[in-house]
Amino acid sequence: MAGVPEATRQIFAYSGVLYPEPGGPDTYALVRYAVSLASRSQGVRVCYLPTAVGDLPAAVDAYAARFAEYPAEVEYSALRLFTQPSVPDVRAHLLAQDVILVEGGSVVNLMAVWRAHGLPPILRECWERGVVLAGTSAGSLCWHTGGPTDSYRDALDPFTDGLALVPYSNGVHDDLADQPRRETYRRMVGDGVLPAGYATEDGVGLHYVGTELHEAVTVLDGKRAWRVDPADGGQYTEEPVIPRLA
């Protein structure tokens, strides 16, 4: 089957927790936004990939419970790769989806396991056929060329082994207080370790159409995304990308 026009290939890459705190904002709206990008008005099929957390059963169950609250026309499945794929034909299952939703966790382990099971070319094929690719944290980094990660240790190191479906680097959790993610990402871009790209504060997502940023959206008022470019002398420039409130 031929691929769809580039203008209908979509990626939604975001930062932040997925579940609302009591009395707090509904950050799970980021997941609903990803689902809303599917071109079908009914019978939307969503597949959850929890590889980055080692296919943690609690994560699979939590998503199943969440999607049970959706209208009946949203069909949820989970693809687990530990200890073997949970479906008989991984390619056929993923190509049958409308949305593929990737969990956060270790992006290094995520990519290693995906490559061992042959997922990178399958995911590219899904994207080229119009399946919406989405995910948070590691599930955001994976679609880009790379970005800072704590997959190796507590400190942040460069990860440069992403699928590069979009030709940019990615900084996630850009406003996280516990780690110097903002400074580290910009230094890596300035030093040329990472190419130019986009950073997202928690609650913000990047919606790509084709290989270009279409818009940023947020579920938390006041949060932003950032375009970060290298500059002369190992420096960088940054420009805020004001997101639309989803």
Buried (B, 14 or more C-beta within 10 A) or exposed (E): EEBBEEEEBBBBBBBBBBEEEEEEEBBBBBBBBBBEBBEEEEEBBBBBBBBBBBBBEEBBEBBEEBBEEBEEEBBBBBBBBEEEBBBEEBBEBBBBBBBBBBBBBBBBBBBBBBEEBEBBEBBBBBBBBBBBBBBBBBBBBBBBBBBBBBBEEEEBBBBBBBBBBBEBBBBBBBBBEEBEBBEBBBBBBBEEBBBBBBBBBBBBBBBBBBEEBBBBBBBBEEBBBBBBBBEEEEEBEBEEBEBEEB
